[in-house]
């Protein structure tokens, strides 16, 4: 099994040597990957080596053990922390435990005690690794829950609770095949006493439909939906709708002899894609409402009763969310896909009744434009008044292209503004660093308080834009200024240290040598040769 990585931090070299030699790391399941003599070096090594365990002294130069633990809790939240202290001080122990330290050991450290601590940590890490690697158990649990997840998926699909882009992703996750094409939903109601429709009765209806449904060119799946059974029917062509209605009539008559009760079935309009099945289900629900007038034990098609039900399309809240998400966070292709779906809905409707629908779509884009701080003219062109009519376009294809182009332009402008905003924020941070690098207390927290960003978000943003961490960049600025002062002035080294944010000349020399490979005095001498 892979060994756990340990970083050892103590300013006394004898203690580090003693610990590293007295502990048989490999036999305990560990390997010592690094040693550090001060807190700053420990923090840098931890970021590079990503240890599983950090053993640190409570008192170290430049950065003490408690502050080191506080910072590691952010950068290495999964690491186990063990603190050494020569002070039998309850306050130290309390602070250490509040920082999530796993163990607190008093000096002098003896090998048996440390071995016991390491064995305890190894057991904890083993359990964590086992949980992480036991994918078979997770897979088995997932498979056991699949029937419930699938039932929930179908319920949310038919209720319109899934965004269009979620449908295929969730279907694939639950191993459900939902091909594109023509679909319709049929809701099957058990006639009779409402109280008799318990789970066993509905399961018998589901089994009956699965066993006896047979129609060439149609594939149907039967699911339980509330207190009804629902058929999700995939049609190979639109003309199959009326043979489907005949097949459902046959099943309704057959149920009387097989089940001993009648079934009334409401059928919704044909829709183009499984993402629209909730619309068909709405129609099927409306059709069932007519059973009081039409009588039970039959098939009721909403298209026969409300032939104009699809003539006036509506831009639903779900449509608005889908379009907004695609434009703001998705790709241009995803935005165009949403536009195509909206145009397909218009294609099935009466054009004379689609102006309100188009106005709602355009209003959604205008709101996105203004919320992004963009002039409306940049997206819609000069002289745009907000009034757009379907009749202004020669075809739905032309209208769709116009909307898709607005979406592409808005997507690009919002993306550019986000990039510009990130660049401006980083430039503000650089200006702040340039004005405060002489302050020893300069920190990412102080900077973030100045520019009003969270430290976590800023650190990610800064490293992405600059290519190095905040700490590394501040060190670079300080070292470049120190090198300039050494080249151009005769100031003492300790004065240059103070002028670049270091109160400890020894630590300044240590950082300078690590950065340039030369001590300050040798660097200055080399510059004068």
C-alpha positions in Angstrom: 0.0 0.0 0.0 1.3 3.5 -0.8 3.0 5.1 2.2 1.7 8.3 3.8 3.8 11.4 3.4 5.2 13.2 6.4 6.7 16.7 6.7 8.8 17.5 9.8 9.2 21.1 11.0 11.5 22.2 13.9 14.0 25.0 14.2 16.4 22.7 16.2 18.3 20.5 13.8 19.3 18.0 16.5 15.6 17.4 17.2 14.8 16.9 13.5 17.8 14.5 13.2 16.8 12.6 16.3 13.2 12.1 15.2 14.0 11.2 11.6 16.6 8.6 12.7 14.7 7.1 15.7 11.5 6.4 13.8 11.3 3.4 11.4 9.0 5.3 9.0 8.5 2.5 6.5 7.4 -0.1 9.1 4.7 2.3 10.3 3.5 3.0 6.8 5.0 6.5 6.4 7.8 8.1 4.5 9.5 11.4 5.6 9.4 13.6 2.5 10.8 16.8 3.8 12.2 18.8 6.7 12.0 22.5 7.5 13.8 24.7 10.0 11.3 27.6 10.2 7.6 28.3 9.7 7.9 30.0 6.3 9.9 27.2 4.8 7.4 24.7 6.3 4.5 26.4 4.6 6.3 26.5 1.2 7.3 22.9 1.5 3.8 21.8 2.5 2.4 23.5 -0.6 4.9 21.7 -2.8 5.0 18.3 -1.2 1.3 18.0 -0.2 2.0 15.8 2.9 -0.6 13.7 4.7 0.9 14.5 8.1 2.7 17.6 9.3 4.8 17.4 12.6 5.6 20.9 13.7 7.1 22.6 16.7 5.0 25.3 18.4 7.8 27.9 18.5 9.7 28.6 15.3 11.3 31.6 13.7 9.5 33.7 11.1 6.2 31.8 11.5 5.2 29.9 14.6 3.5 26.5 14.7 0.0 27.8 15.5 0.0 30.2 12.6 1.4 27.5 10.4 -1.4 25.2 11.4 -4.0 27.9 10.8 -2.7 28.4 7.2 -2.4 24.7 6.5 -6.1 24.3 7.5 -6.9 26.4 4.4 -4.3 25.1 1.9 -4.2 21.4 3.1 -7.5 20.8 4.8 -7.1 17.0 4.7 -3.6 16.9 6.3 -3.3 15.6 9.9 -1.4 18.1 12.1 0.7 17.2 15.2 2.2 20.0 17.3 5.3 19.7 19.6 5.7 22.1 22.5 8.2 22.5 25.3 5.6 24.5 27.3 3.1 22.6 29.4 0.6 25.4 28.7 -3.2 24.7 28.5 -3.7 27.8 26.4 -1.4 26.5 23.7 -3.2 23.2 23.7 -6.6 24.9 23.5 -5.5 27.1 20.5 -4.0 24.1 18.8 -7.1 22.0 19.2 -9.3 24.8 17.9 -7.2 24.8 14.7 -8.0 21.1 14.1 -4.7 19.8 15.4 -4.9 16.0 15.7 -2.3 15.6 18.5 -0.4 17.8 21.0 2.8 16.4 22.3 5.0 17.9 25.0 8.8 18.0 24.7 11.1 16.3 25.2 9.7 13.9 22.6 10.2 10.2 23.1 10.1 7.7 20.3 7.5 5.3 21.8 5.0 8.2 22.3 5.5 9.5 18.8 5.2 6.0 17.3 1.9 5.6 19.2 0.6 8.8 17.7 1.8 7.8 14.2 0.0 4.5 14.5 -3.2 6.2 15.5 -2.9 8.6 12.6 -2.2 5.7 10.2 -5.4 4.0 11.3 -7.4 7.2 10.7 -5.8 7.6 7.2 -6.3 4.0 6.4 -10.0 4.3 7.1 -10.2 7.4 5.0 -8.4 5.7 2.2 -10.6 2.7 2.4 -13.7 4.7 2.2 -12.3 6.6 -0.7 -11.3 3.5 -2.6 -14.2 1.3 -1.8 -15.9 2.1 -5.1 -17.5 -1.3 -5.3 -19.6 -0.6 -2.2 -20.6 2.8 -3.5 -21.5 1.3 -6.8 -23.6 -1.4 -5.1 -25.4 1.2 -3.0 -26.0 3.3 -6.1 -27.4 0.3 -8.1 -29.7 -0.5 -5.2 -31.1 3.0 -5.2 -31.4 3.1 -9.0 -35.1 2.1 -9.1 -36.0 4.9 -6.7 -33.9 7.4 -8.6 -35.5 6.4 -11.9 -39.0 6.8 -10.5 -38.0 10.2 -9.1 -36.5 11.1 -12.5 -39.7 10.2 -14.4 -41.8 12.2 -11.9 -39.7 15.3 -12.3 -39.5 14.9 -16.1 -43.3 14.7 -16.4 -43.8 17.5 -13.9 -41.4 19.9 -15.8 -39.0 20.1 -12.9 -35.9 19.4 -15.0 -34.1 21.9 -17.2 -33.8 20.8 -20.8 -30.0 20.4 -20.5 -30.5 18.2 -17.4 -32.7 15.6 -19.1 -30.2 13.6 -21.1 -27.5 13.9 -18.4 -29.8 12.5 -15.7 -31.1 9.9 -18.0 -27.6 8.6 -18.9 -26.7 8.7 -15.2 -29.7 6.5 -14.3 -29.1 4.3 -17.4 -32.3 5.3 -19.1 -32.4 5.5 -22.9 -34.4 8.6 -24.0 -33.6 9.0 -27.7 -34.5 12.3 -29.5 -37.5 12.4 -31.8 -41.2 12.4 -31.4 -42.8 11.6 -28.0 -46.1 11.7 -26.4 -47.4 11.1 -22.8 -50.5 9.2 -21.8 -51.8 9.2 -18.3 -53.9 6.1 -17.2 -56.6 6.6 -14.6 -58.2 3.7 -12.8 -62.0 4.3 -12.8 -64.0 3.6 -9.6 -63.6 4.4 -6.0 -60.6 6.8 -5.5 -59.6 5.1 -2.3 -59.0 1.8 -4.1 -56.0 3.1 -6.1 -53.3 1.9 -3.7 -49.8 0.9 -4.7 -50.6 -2.7 -5.4 -53.4 -1.8 -7.8 -51.2 0.7 -9.6 -48.4 -1.9 -9.9 -50.9 -4.4 -11.5 -51.9 -1.7 -14.0 -48.2 -1.0 -14.8 -47.6 -4.8 -15.3 -50.7 -5.1 -17.5 -49.6 -2.2 -19.7 -46.0 -3.4 -20.0 -47.2 -6.9 -20.9 -50.0 -6.1 -23.4 -48.9 -2.9 -25.1 -47.9 -3.8 -28.7 -47.7 -1.3 -31.6 -45.2 -1.4 -34.5 -43.2 1.8 -34.7 -43.8 2.7 -31.1 -41.7 2.0 -28.0 -43.4 2.6 -24.7 -42.2 2.6 -21.1 -44.7 2.5 -18.2 -44.0 4.3 -15.0 -45.9 5.2 -11.9 -46.8 8.9 -11.7 -48.6 10.0 -8.6 -51.9 8.0 -8.4 -51.8 7.1 -12.1 -49.7 5.1 -14.5 -48.0 7.0 -17.2 -46.9 5.8 -20.7 -44.0 7.6 -22.3 -44.3 6.7 -26.0 -41.6 7.2 -28.6 -43.0 7.4 -32.1 -41.1 6.7 -35.3 -43.3 9.2 -37.2 -46.1 11.6 -36.3 -48.7 9.5 -38.3 -48.3 6.8 -35.6 -50.4 8.9 -33.2 -53.8 7.6 -34.3 -52.8 3.9 -34.4 -51.5 4.6 -30.8 -54.9 5.9 -29.8 -56.5 2.8 -31.2 -54.0 0.6 -29.3 -54.8 2.4 -26.1 -58.5 1.9 -26.7 -57.9 -1.8 -27.1 -56.0 -1.9 -23.8 -58.8 0.0 -22.1 -61.4 -2.6 -23.2 -59.0 -5.5 -22.3 -58.5 -4.2 -18.8 -62.1 -4.9 -17.9 -61.6 -8.6 -18.4 -58.0 -8.9 -17.2 -58.1 -6.5 -14.2 -61.8 -6.3 -13.4 -61.9 -2.5 -13.7 -61.9 0.1 -16.4 -59.0 2.4 -17.4 -59.5 5.9 -18.7 -56.5 7.3 -20.6 -55.7 10.9 -21.3 -53.2 11.5 -24.2 -51.2 14.7 -24.7 -50.0 16.3 -27.9 -46.9 15.0 -29.7 -43.8 16.8 -28.7 -40.3 17.0 -30.3 -37.9 15.5 -27.8 -38.1 14.0 -24.3 -37.3 17.4 -22.8 -40.8 18.5 -23.8 -42.7 15.5 -22.4 -43.9 17.6 -19.5 -45.9 19.7 -22.0 -47.5 16.5 -23.4 -48.2 15.3 -19.8 -50.0 18.7 -19.1 -52.2 18.0 -22.1 -52.9 14.4 -21.0 -53.9 15.8 -17.5 -56.2 18.2 -19.2 -57.7 15.4 -21.3 -58.5 13.4 -18.2 -60.4 16.4 -16.8 -62.9 15.8 -19.6 -63.7 12.2 -18.5 -66.6 13.6 -16.4 -68.2 14.7 -19.7 -66.9 12.1 -22.0 -67.4 9.1 -19.7 -64.9 6.7 -18.3 -63.3 3.6 -19.8 -62.1 5.3 -22.9 -59.2 7.2 -24.5 -59.4 11.0 -24.6 -57.0 12.9 -26.9 -56.5 16.5 -25.9 -56.0 17.4 -29.6 -59.6 16.4 -30.4 -61.0 18.6 -27.6 -58.6 21.6 -27.7 -57.2 21.7 -31.2 -55.9 25.3 -30.6 -54.1 24.3 -27.4 -50.7 24.7 -29.0 -51.5 27.8 -31.1 -50.3 30.3 -28.5 -46.9 29.2 -27.1 -45.7 30.7 -23.8 -42.2 31.6 -22.6 -42.1 29.8 -19.3 -40.0 30.6 -16.2 -38.1 27.4 -17.0 -37.3 28.7 -20.5 -36.0 31.9 -19.1 -33.7 30.1 -16.7 -32.4 27.8 -19.5 -31.7 30.7 -21.9 -30.1 32.8 -19.1 -27.9 29.9 -18.0 -26.8 29.1 -21.6 -25.9 32.8 -22.4 -24.2 33.6 -19.1 -22.5 30.3 -18.2 -22.7 28.0 -21.1 -21.2 27.9 -24.6 -22.5 29.7 -27.8 -23.6 26.2 -29.0 -25.7 25.7 -25.9 -27.4 29.1 -26.3 -28.1 28.3 -30.0 -29.6 24.9 -29.0 -32.1 26.7 -26.6 -33.0 29.1 -29.4 -33.6 26.2 -31.8 -35.9 24.6 -29.2 -37.9 27.9 -28.9 -38.2 28.2 -32.7 -39.4 24.6 -32.9 -42.2 25.5 -30.5 -43.1 28.5 -32.7 -43.1 26.2 -35.8 -46.0 24.2 -34.4 -48.0 27.3 -33.5 -49.9 30.0 -35.4 -47.5 32.8 -36.3 -50.2 35.4 -35.7 -50.2 34.5 -32.0 -46.4 34.4 -31.4 -45.5 38.1 -31.0 -46.0 38.0 -27.2 -43.8 34.9 -27.0 -41.0 36.6 -29.0 -41.4 39.8 -26.9 -40.8 37.7 -23.7 -37.7 36.1 -25.2 -36.3 39.5 -26.3 -37.1 41.0 -22.9 -35.1 38.2 -21.2 -32.1 39.0 -23.4 -32.5 42.7 -22.6 -32.5 42.1 -18.9 -29.4 39.9 -19.2 -27.7 42.7 -21.2 -28.5 45.4 -18.6 -27.7 43.2 -15.6 -24.3 42.7 -17.2 -23.7 46.4 -17.4 -23.7 46.5 -21.2 -25.4 49.0 -23.5 -28.4 47.5 -25.2 -27.1 48.9 -28.5 -24.0 46.7 -28.4 -26.2 43.6 -28.5 -29.2 44.6 -30.5 -27.8 47.4 -32.7 -28.3 51.1 -32.9 -31.9 52.4 -32.8 -33.2 49.3 -31.0 -36.5 50.1 -29.2 -37.4 46.7 -27.8 -40.4 46.2 -30.2 -39.8 43.1 -32.3 -42.5 41.4 -34.4 -42.5 38.0 -36.0 -43.8 39.6 -39.1 -40.5 41.5 -39.5 -38.8 38.3 -40.5 -39.3 36.4 -43.7 -39.2 33.0 -42.1 -38.8 31.3 -38.7 -35.2 30.4 -39.8 -34.4 34.0 -40.3 -35.9 34.8 -36.8 -34.0 32.0 -35.3 -30.7 33.2 -36.8 -31.4 36.7 -35.5 -32.0 35.5 -32.0 -29.0 33.1 -32.1 -26.7 36.0 -33.2 -28.0 38.2 -30.3 -27.2 35.3 -27.9 -23.7 34.8 -29.4 -22.9 38.5 -29.2 -24.2 38.8 -25.6 -22.3 35.6 -24.6 -19.0 37.1 -26.0 -19.5 40.5 -24.4 -20.3 39.1 -21.0 -17.3 36.8 -21.2 -15.1 39.6 -22.2 -16.4 41.8 -19.3 -15.7 39.0 -16.8 -12.1 38.6 -18.1 -11.6 42.4 -18.0 -13.0 42.5 -14.5 -10.6 39.8 -13.4 -7.6 41.6 -15.0 -8.6 44.9 -13.3 -8.9 43.2 -9.9 -5.5 41.7 -10.3 -4.0 45.1 -11.4 -5.6 46.7 -8.3 -4.0 44.0 -6.2 -0.6 44.6 -7.8 -0.9 48.3 -7.1 -1.7 47.6 -3.5 1.3 45.3 -3.2 3.6 47.9 -4.8 2.5 50.4 -2.2 2.7 48.1 0.8 5.5 45.6 0.2 7.6 47.5 2.7 5.1 46.6 5.4 6.1 43.4 7.2 2.4 42.8 8.1 1.3 42.7 4.4 -1.0 39.7 4.0 -3.6 38.4 1.6 -6.3 39.1 4.2 -5.3 42.8 4.4 -5.3 43.1 0.6 -8.7 41.4 0.3 -10.2 43.7 2.9 -9.0 46.6 0.7 -10.4 45.3 -2.6 -13.5 43.6 -1.0 -12.9 40.0 -2.1 -12.8 36.7 -0.2 -9.3 35.4 0.3 -10.1 32.0 -1.2 -11.6 33.5 -4.4 -8.8 36.1 -4.7 -6.0 33.5 -4.3 -7.5 31.3 -7.0 -8.0 34.4 -9.3 -4.6 35.8 -8.7 -2.7 32.6 -9.3 -4.7 32.0 -12.5 -4.0 35.5 -13.9 -0.4 36.0 -12.7 0.9 32.4 -12.7 2.1 32.4 -9.1 0.7 32.6 -5.6 0.2 35.9 -3.7 3.1 35.0 -1.4 5.4 34.1 -4.2 4.6 37.4 -6.0 5.1 39.5 -2.9 8.5 37.8 -2.4 9.4 38.5 -6.0 8.6 42.2 -5.7 10.6 42.5 -2.5 13.6 40.7 -3.9 13.6 42.8 -7.1 13.6 45.9 -5.0 16.3 44.5 -2.7 18.5 43.7 -5.7 18.0 47.2 -7.0 19.0 48.8 -3.7 22.0 46.6 -3.5 23.1 47.6 -7.0 22.4 51.3 -6.8 23.0 52.3 -3.1 25.5 51.7 -0.4 22.8 51.1 2.3 23.6 48.5 4.9 21.9 45.1 4.4 19.7 45.5 7.5 18.4 48.8 6.2 17.6 47.2 2.9 15.9 44.4 4.7 13.7 46.9 6.6 13.0 48.8 3.4 11.6 45.6 1.7 9.4 44.4 4.6 11.8 42.2 6.6 12.3 43.1 10.3 14.8 40.2 10.7 18.0 40.7 8.6 18.8 37.0 9.0 15.6 35.9 7.5 16.0 38.5 4.7 19.4 37.0 3.8 17.9 33.5 3.9 15.1 34.5 1.5 17.5 36.5 -0.8 20.0 33.6 -1.1 17.2 31.2 -1.9 15.8 33.6 -4.5 19.1 34.6 -6.3 21.4 31.8 -5.2 23.8 34.4 -3.6 23.9 36.1 -0.3 23.2 39.9 -0.3 26.9 40.7 0.2 28.1 38.4 -2.6 25.4 39.7 -4.9 26.6 43.3 -4.2 30.2 42.3 -4.7 29.4 40.6 -8.0 27.6 43.7 -9.2 30.7 45.8 -8.6 33.2 43.5 -10.3 
